[in-house]
């Protein structure tokens, strides 16, 4: 089975997040990126490939340089999902609030009788 | 404010809420199995608390029965219990999460600080993706609110 590549997988790795941060503001040469990290060029190439597969980067040949450019539109999706998950817990607290009001009323009722 | 000391920022979630109830009551809602079964699980699910032993090292085994008959086992281990102040437990089923819930008494109100630390950013993403995909989740909880409101009306 082919592993599905998506934006979540892209940003789950700290090196890939660092690469995204580097190229987010301006395009970088592939070599310049590799030099910033204390790991082999092959390893960095692999990370860059994952980011390309996920649609977060593309690499263009410009003369002798290979330039990495970021396409971060998709990251909005991640924030949306995490936000929805946070909302899920907010709703849990909503349910608690409503339930607790019910219990409070029941107990108040008993005390008055 | 940035928390520079921790490198956990990419795998934690924090929410807080002030409840219009004294801290003893809020604490009871979390630590009494009779109560927590009534609000913790999603709507459309029934919940069974197989075990809930609120002591350090004690087990909390919460089984949610989905509408399609699937059972979701949620095992947790209580780590730290300071009555009416703090509850820490490790959700040891997937996804692994450390819950730290602080109860802060404010007269007749209670501020709840609810913190979740995931084992990895990848797990948080995975869970967020699943939950995001389940678009019906929010609607389910809205239904629960409606259900509780109706129950309340009937009992009056």
Interface residues (C-beta under 8 A of the other chain):
Chain A: X8 X9 X11 X12 X17 X78 X80 X81 X82 X84 X85 X86 X87 X88 X89 X90 X91 X92 X93 X94 X95 X96 X97 X98 X99 X100 X101 X102 X103 X104 X105 X106
Chain B: X10 X13 X15 X17 X19 X20 X21 X25 X26 X29 X35 X38 X39 X40 X112 X114 X116 X120 X121 X122 X124 X125 X126 X127 X128 X129 X131 X132 X137 X138 X141 X144 X145 X148 X149 X151 X152 X155
